[in-house]
Amino acid sequence: MAKQDPYRIYLTEEQIPKQWLNIRGFMKDKPDPMIHPGTGKPIVKEDLLPIFCDELAAQELDEDNKYVDIPDEVREFYKLYRPSPLCRAYNLEKALGTPAKIYYKFEGNNTSGSHKLNAAVPMAYYAKEQGLKGLTTETGAGQWGTALSIACKYYGLDLCVYMVSGSFKQKPYRKAVIETYGAKIIASPSNTTNAGRAVLAEHPDTSGSLGCAISEAVEVAVQDPSLRYVLGSVMNQVLLHQSVIGIESKTAMEQLNAYPDIIIGCAGGGSNLGGLIAPFVADKLEGKANPYIIAVEPASCPSLTRGTYAYDFGDIAKITPLVKMYTLGCEFLPSPNHAGGLRYHGMSPLVSKLYHDKLIDKAISAEQTKVFEAAKLFAQSETILPAPESSHAIYAAVQEALKCKESGEAKTILFGLTGTGYFDMTAYMDFNAGTMGDYIPTDEEIKIK
Amino acid sequence: MAKQDPYRIYLTEEQIPKQWLNIRGFMKDKPDPMIHPGTGKPIVKEDLLPIFCDELAAQELDEDNKYVDIPDEVREFYKLYRPSPLCRAYNLEKALGTPAKIYYKFEGNNTSGSHKLNAAVPMAYYAKEQGLKGLTTETGAGQWGTALSIACKYYGLDLCVYMVSGSFKQKPYRKAVIETYGAKIIASPSNTTNAGRAVLAEHPDTSGSLGCAISEAVEVAVQDPSLRYVLGSVMNQVLLHQSVIGIESKTAMEQLNAYPDIIIGCAGGGSNLGGLIAPFVADKLEGKANPYIIAVEPASCPSLTRGTYAYDFGDIAKITPLVKMYTLGCEFLPSPNHAGGLRYHGMSPLVSKLYHDKLIDKAISAEQTKVFEAAKLFAQSETILPAPESSHAIYAAVQEALKCKESGEAKTILFGLTGTGYFDMTAYMDFNAGTMGDYIPTDEEIKIK
């Protein structure tokens, strides 16, 4: 009898990747460049240096290298929570009665509760190496702020987190975690910056926005040469760092003599999806394999499925460079009742390019009540309580597995389980009580202004 | 150069124990028997059958077998989250500047957030095997209720959880998790039982107690032949199931050619401590090794360090059998401002016996402000945010490591990290704000009435 796959495969510490995979290095047709909003010219490294660490600015613009060495000190930190397990969803398969083999890469077993730590660690490391004193960032739901606070404490850096005021009040526990790791956390808009003061003067009762929090964090960073700003998604550098997810997944599957027919990731800013699919897209570009890749986004914030592929700003205040991406318009405000990590008006330019070039085969959107049905089924069968964001991928995996049940095909499905839902219980309460609604924006709302 | 220990050692699925270890089977001098409060005679299996599943009743009284087979179906469930990692605390060692080698067994990587699932799984399994319809239990802080809800959903059993009313109101997220796994959860005291109605009639505004919640859960179970009651700590059967913690720890250390000089566990009801030390106590009893074992309890609830070794009731309502244990008196009410999982007036009779017989070498108590100092140091160096309960063990491990720094001895320390603190952030907020107080009961308060 053939030996059965284990429920969970942990690679060894030595198998933590030694290099990140840079998808752009494999692409003949590169993504369109970032454009400086003042000059209208492509951004060069020097433009980024006041904001980002030198090494991260270089990584952001690196279209040539296929692989980038992971510094030993970063790998040492990764060993504290990686390799993350690749899990076989035997119980979910059974619950669905599908012949499909479902695997998921689980990134939630660390205190940040998600994959965000994979990028926070190198960002903090490069800042430390450059001799900087600290970093600034913004956080919405709080996962990114938590991840960065853990990394900054480890490397001995100061951290100042601007947290969207509404979340700041609603999620005091996230704030408590971030403070436990020694970071300063400020509700945005605040009186600590010109940007914040201007917004407060006009809207004294605002609950804030990610756009405003970005403006505040950037303002503080550019005014002090010993500080830099970091961002947890969307950017090329983030997708580069997140490639550890995909590389480990592929290695673990190789050990099982398996290769995915279908790969599924949730998509907000694109950091998890871009990381998960990295080595598989490289296989596609090199003609080695052709897995079917599906991006899943919320129906309330459908940038890939209903957005426009165009140059747009990354923030509502229009202070970032212009990037070519699928966008709902930088002034689009998604409904508040949704997975915080997927509420971005645009999509990573790299993920956008891959989708436009059909290297990502399909994008779908899902209503949150459907997503939470899948989440609950998953929790009850696989025991892990998934984050709302991750549950978008679960939803699509269930759909694909049910198609296999219909057709009798035993396809191999891999999806990314980005995190746990322990800090999202209000969403589950809403769902359990049957009071969760769905919100789908009108065409007028997603028209780029 | 000698190969360095990895940060985290994961055993393979095949290395999940096939048998639990029953410490009583190794003891020549057995613990004193449970006594029936009505007859004054030792409890026999038949006395337990109306309350507990048949197999669990047998396990409770089994003093002979050294090992008990773990059913395959239980091992299948264990594979969903076990083996748990044995971690080397390199960063904590570095932060302390100690020559000691510190290892910790981390039981928090499952949705219950703690080791509680290890006992919940077999309990639900045996109930299912007996053809029962469901289980009842009580929960204080909510960890046990969560673990049991996950296990009952997996085996298709109904579950009714009586949650202490104060916690029920304070911890809506715990309730939401339990409901997501399909269990019914009722604030205790309630109008669903005679016990609850009686308490409510006398104290309509009470915030409830564990004693009352136990009374309600037992009352419901004994009135319906298709239901049984289960308890998550204190009992012999629980310590038996929790022995997987110690067995896996010992196996992993053997792979590293290591054996602990010092073993440390937090002690509330005794489930984690008893499980962690099981194979090491067996070594002591067989004269194979003599590790130094330390139990750590809160200064606010110091049963081992300040209690009396005597027969006492397990609950405030005096409906349980009498057990010989270290106790502060069954009417003792610990201060509310503490680790919920360690607020029990007594201690597992088996742990009590081991301590009385000096097989547990030392018990210490720790004030919560000191415990949270250790918790924060641990979080910042090892990245895991520990539960308040677990942090008692961290506190003692730090003390022992500092003694090694003093003496220059490179001792090997193993402690149990029972869980994560994600649902305990109010305690961290209290600590971060500098408003956390310590409470040490007076001699009068811990006098057995």
Interface residues (C-beta under 8 A of the other chain):
Chain A: P6 Y7 R8 Y10 T12 E13 K79 L80 Y81 N91 N109 N110 T111 G113 I150 K153 Y154 P172 Y173 A176 V177 E179 T180 Y181 G182 K376 A379 Q380 S381 E382 T383 I384 L385 T420 Y422 F423 M425 T426 Y428 M429 N432
Chain B: P6 Y7 R8 Y10 T12 E13 K79 L80 Y81 N91 N109 N110 T111 G113 I150 K153 Y154 P172 Y173 A176 V177 E179 T180 Y181 G182 K376 A379 Q380 S381 E382 T383 I384 L385 T420 Y422 F423 M425 T426 Y428 M429 N432
